[in-house]
Amino acid sequence: MKRQKIADAWAFLILLAGAAFMLAPFVWTLSTSLKNQRMIFDMPPKWIPDPISFDNYRNVWEQSPLLHGFMNSLIIVAVVLSIGMFVSAMSAYAFGKFDFPLKGVLFLGLLGTMMIPYSVVMIPQYIGFSALDWVDTLLPLIVPGLFGNIVVIFFLRQYLQGALPNDLLEAAKIDGCGFPRIFWSIALPTMKPALAAQAALGFMGIWNDFLGPLIYLHTPEKQTIQVLIASMQALYIGQSNYPMIMAAAVIAMIPVILVFFFCQRYFIESMAISGIKG
């Protein structure tokens, strides 16, 4: 028992040190956003600014189109997640619970697309979207996501195999439920924890996406918030005004933190039901 307590204490200290190491950049970003320009390069560095100033948050809204970037990112996330997650759920239900010709071949083909790096399709996609005159619009960032995500499909398929027994589906068919009714009333509510977990991950991925918006969006008012923050240093704020850049970064992190805070229990719930299944 004594050895176990010592091991638990060491494990706690290691985890605590790891948590402090990972939280330090966020705390420093928040601290810098509350400082004035003269306090940035103080030695030794001050983690708690004195005095605390919120002027950077007000100035960043006034001196850059941050609201446009915030709304553009929000539009992309809302449309892609609402439609793309629904399409992914339908695909996962079909691959997990239906039998149809070439089912295994089609699913392996979809999984194979995960091995193709984005750099391979980046130029052909740009040429195609340019031919459609979609460059400098949000469409190249929205339309591909409307057809689902293979990672989400794979996860939901594995989840359904463990969480939704076939006997329940057979009972629903005997009661006269059709396939749309079974999906909407039984399969979709069953997938709720997995959908919430994948939606949170998808939100963070889309919200923090940098390369796609950097390629397709050129007008400052049409850029997403991540690209806008990266371009602030040269275009809007000046090369040395780090407090305002950090204030913009904190504003961009708030939605991600809120989404993860409200959806974190679904990660554990979905993993507990589905397990780590191959």
For each residue, the residues with C-beta under 8 A, 3 or more apart:
1: 4 5
2: 5 6
3: 6 7
4: 1 7 8
5: 1 2 8 9
6: 2 3 9 10
7: 3 4 10 11
8: 4 5 11 12
9: 5 6 12 13
10: 6 7 13 14
11: 7 8 14 15
12: 8 9 15 16
13: 9 10 16 17
14: 10 11 17 18
15: 11 12 18 19
16: 12 13 19 20
17: 13 14 20 21
18: 14 15 21 22
19: 15 16 22 23
20: 16 17 23 24
21: 17 18 24
22: 18 19 25
23: 19 20 26 27
24: 20 21 27 28
25: 22 28 29
26: 23 29 30 253
27: 23 24 30 31 47
28: 24 25 31 32 47
29: 25 26 32 33 246 249 250 253
30: 26 27 33 34 246 250
31: 27 28 34 35 46 47 48 49
32: 28 29 35 40 242 243 246
33: 29 30 56 57 243 244 246 247 249 250
34: 30 31 49 52 53 54 56 243
35: 31 32 39 40 46 49 53 243
36: 39 49 53 55 243
37: 40 240 241 243
38:
39: 35 36 42 46 49
40: 32 35 37 242 243
41:
42: 39 45 46
43:
44:
45: 42
46: 31 35 39 42 49 50
47: 27 28 31
48: 31
49: 31 34 35 36 39 46 52 53
50: 46
51:
52: 34 49
53: 34 35 36 49 56
54: 34 57 58
55: 36 58 59
56: 33 34 53 59 60 243 244 246 247
57: 33 54 60 61 247 250 251
58: 54 55 61 62
59: 55 56 62 63 244 247
60: 56 57 63 64 66 232 237 244 247 248 251
61: 57 58 64 66 67
62: 58 59
63: 59 60 236 237 244
64: 60 61 228 232 236 237 248
65: 68 69 220 221 223 228
66: 60 61 69 70 225 228 248 251
67: 61 70 71
68: 65 71 72 220 221 222 223 228
69: 65 66 72 73 223 224 225 226 227 228 229
70: 66 67 73 74 225 251 252
71: 67 68 74 75
72: 68 69 75 76 138 217 222 223 224 225
73: 69 70 76 77 206 207 224 225 226
74: 70 71 77 78 255
75: 71 72 78 79 138 142
76: 72 73 79 80 138 141 142 206 224
77: 73 74 80 81 203 206 207
78: 74 75 81 82
79: 75 76 82 83 142 145 146
80: 76 77 83 84 141 142 145 146 202 206
81: 77 78 84 85 199 202 203 206
82: 78 79 85 86
83: 79 80 86 87 145 146
84: 80 81 87 88 145 146 147 148 149 152 202
85: 81 82 88 89 152 195 198 199 202
86: 82 83 89 90
87: 83 84 90 91 146 147 148
88: 84 85 91 92 148 149 152 153 156 198
89: 85 86 92 93 156 187 188 191 195
90: 86 87 93 94 183
91: 87 88 94 95 148 153
92: 88 89 95 96 152 153 154 155 156 157 159 160 191
93: 89 90 96 97 98 156 160 183 187 191
94: 90 91 97 98 100
95: 91 92 98 103 106 107 153 157
96: 92 93 156 157 158 160 161 164
97: 93 94 160 164 166 169 187
98: 93 94 95 103
99: 103
100: 94 103
101:
102: 105 106
103: 95 98 99 100 106 107
104: 107 108
105: 102 108 109
106: 95 102 103 109 110
107: 95 103 104 110 111 157
108: 104 105 111 112
109: 105 106 112 113
110: 106 107 113 150 153
111: 107 108 114 150 154
112: 108 109 115 116
113: 109 110 116 150
114: 111 150 151
115: 112
116: 112 113 120 121
117: 120
118: 121 122 211
119: 122
120: 116 117
121: 116 118 124 125
122: 118 119 125 126 215
123: 126 127
124: 121 127 128
125: 121 122 128 129 140 144
126: 122 123 129 130 135 215 216
127: 123 124 130 131
128: 124 125 131 132
129: 125 126 132 134 135 139 140 216
130: 126 127 133 134 135
131: 127 128
132: 128 129 139
133: 130
134: 129 130 137 139 140 143 216
135: 126 129 130 140 216 218
136: 216 217 218 219 222
137: 134 140 216 222
138: 72 75 76 141 142 217 222
139: 129 132 134 142 143
140: 125 129 134 135 137 143 144 212 216
141: 76 80 138 144 145 209 212 213 216 217 224
142: 75 76 79 80 138 139 145 146
143: 134 139 140 146
144: 125 140 141 147
145: 79 80 83 84 141 142 149 206
146: 79 80 83 84 87 142 143
147: 84 87 144
148: 84 87 88 91 152 153
149: 84 88 145 152 153 202
150: 110 111 113 114 153 154
151: 114 154 155
152: 84 85 88 92 148 149 155 156 198 202
153: 88 91 92 95 110 148 149 150 156 157
154: 92 111 150 151 157 158
155: 92 151 152 158 159 194 198 274
156: 88 89 92 93 96 152 153 159 160 191 194 195 198
157: 92 95 96 107 153 154 160 161
158: 96 154 155 161 162 274 277
159: 92 155 156 162 163 191 194 270 273 274
160: 92 93 96 97 156 157 163 164 187 190 191
161: 96 157 158 164 274 277
162: 158 159 273 274 275 277
163: 159 160 190 191 194 273 274
164: 96 97 160 161 168 169 186 187 190
165: 168 169
166: 97 169 170
167: 170 171
168: 164 165 171 172 186
169: 97 164 165 166 172 173 182 186
170: 166 167 173 174
171: 167 168 174 175
172: 168 169 175 177 181 182 185 186
173: 169 170 176 177 182
174: 170 171
175: 171 172
176: 173
177: 172 173 181 182 185 186
178: 181 182
179: 182 183
180: 183 184
181: 172 177 178 184 185
182: 169 172 173 177 178 179 185 186 187
183: 90 93 179 180 186 187 188
184: 180 181 187 188
185: 172 177 181 182 188 189
186: 164 168 169 172 177 182 183 189 190
187: 89 93 97 160 164 182 183 184 190 191
188: 89 183 184 185 191 192 195
189: 185 186 192
190: 160 163 164 186 187
191: 89 92 93 156 159 160 163 187 188 194 195
192: 188 189 195 196 266
193: 196 197 266 269 270 273
194: 155 156 159 163 191 197 198 266 270 274
195: 85 89 156 188 191 192 198 199
196: 192 193 199 200 263 266 270
197: 193 194 200 201 263 266 267 269 270
198: 85 88 152 155 156 194 195 201 202
199: 81 85 195 196 202 203 263
200: 196 197 203 204 259 260 263 264 266 267
201: 197 198 204 205
202: 80 81 84 85 149 152 198 199 205 206
203: 77 81 199 200 206 207 255 256 259
204: 200 201 207 208 256 259 260
205: 201 202 208 209
206: 73 76 77 80 81 145 202 203 209
207: 73 77 203 204 225 226 252 255 256
208: 204 205 226 256
209: 141 205 206 212 213 224 226
210: 213 214 226 227 230
211: 118 214 215
212: 140 141 209 215 216
213: 141 209 210 216 217 223 224 226 227
214: 210 211 217 227 230
215: 122 126 211 212
216: 126 129 134 135 136 137 140 141 212 213
217: 72 136 138 141 213 214 222 223 224 227
218: 135 136 222
219: 136 222 223
220: 65 68 223 228 231 235
221: 65 68
222: 68 72 136 137 138 217 218 219
223: 65 68 69 72 213 217 219 220 227 228 231
224: 69 72 73 76 141 209 213 217 227 228
225: 66 69 70 72 73 207 228 229 248 251 252
226: 69 73 207 208 209 210 213 229 230 252
227: 69 210 213 214 217 223 224 230 231
228: 64 65 66 68 69 220 223 224 225 231 232 248
229: 69 225 226 232 245 248 249 252
230: 210 214 226 227 233
231: 220 223 227 228 234 235 236
232: 60 64 228 229 235 236 237 244 245 248
233: 230 237 238 239 245
234: 231 239
235: 220 231 232
236: 63 64 231 232
237: 60 63 64 232 233 241 244 245
238: 233 241
239: 233 234
240: 37
241: 37 237 238 244 245
242: 32 40 245 246
243: 32 33 34 35 36 37 40 56 246 247
244: 33 56 59 60 63 232 237 241 247 248
245: 229 232 233 237 241 242 248 249
246: 29 30 32 33 56 242 243 249 250
247: 33 56 57 59 60 243 244 250 251
248: 60 64 66 225 228 229 232 244 245 251 252
249: 29 33 229 245 246 252 253
250: 29 30 33 57 246 247 253 254
251: 57 60 66 70 225 247 248 254
252: 70 207 225 226 229 248 249 255 256
253: 26 29 249 250 256 257
254: 250 251 257 258
255: 74 203 207 252 258 259
256: 203 204 207 208 252 253 259 260
257: 253 254 260 261
258: 254 255 261 262
259: 200 203 204 255 256 262 263
260: 200 204 256 257 263 264
261: 257 258 264
262: 258 259
263: 196 197 199 200 259 260 266 267
264: 200 260 261 267 268
265: 268 269
266: 192 193 194 196 197 200 263 269 270
267: 197 200 263 264 270 271
268: 264 265 271 272
269: 193 197 265 266 272 273
270: 159 193 194 196 197 266 267 273 274
271: 267 268 274 275 276
272: 268 269 275
273: 159 162 163 193 269 270
274: 155 158 159 161 162 163 194 270 271 277
275: 162 271 272
276: 271
277: 158 161 162 274
278:
